[in-house]
Amino acid sequence: MFLDGDAEPGVPEGLVIVGRFESPSEAQIAKGMLESAGVECFLVGENANSLLPAAFRVRLQVRVEDEAAARELMAQSAGGLAGEGIAEG
């Protein structure tokens, strides 16, 4: 089980984490917003979060070349869809 401070599984090569969310529904909203802007993205940990929300965060990943656009879109969104903090790469 991963807890705060535990290392996360590695991010696949070519992808970066741009957001972590406590709620799968918040992650889906962010994913939909990015996809509607043409940014392909992926959610990781959505099912684990449903089982143990306090232990897992849903991570939103995008391709490295889309990172800047994704971060800008999330920062501009109403309410800031950055989850509990945007990861730095």
JONORQUI-V891988 format. One line per field, one symbol per residue. ss: DSSP state (a for helix, b for strand, c for the rest). phi: phi as a letter, one per 40 degrees, with the letter a starting at -180 (. if undefined). burial: 1 if it has 24 or more other C-alpha atoms within 12 Angstrom, else 0. A space follows every 50 residues. Layout:
# JONORQUI-V891988
ss=???
phi=???
burial=???
This chain:
# JONORQUI-V891988
ss=ccccccccccccccbbbbbbbccaaaaaaaaaaaaaccccbbbbcaaaaa accccccbbbbbbaaaaaaaaaaaaaccccccbcccccc
phi=.cbdgcccdccddgbbcbabbcbdcccccccccccccgccabbbgccccc cbdccbbcbbbbcdcbdcccccccccccgfccgchcccg
burial=00000000000000011111111101111111110000111111110010 000001111111100110011011000000111001000
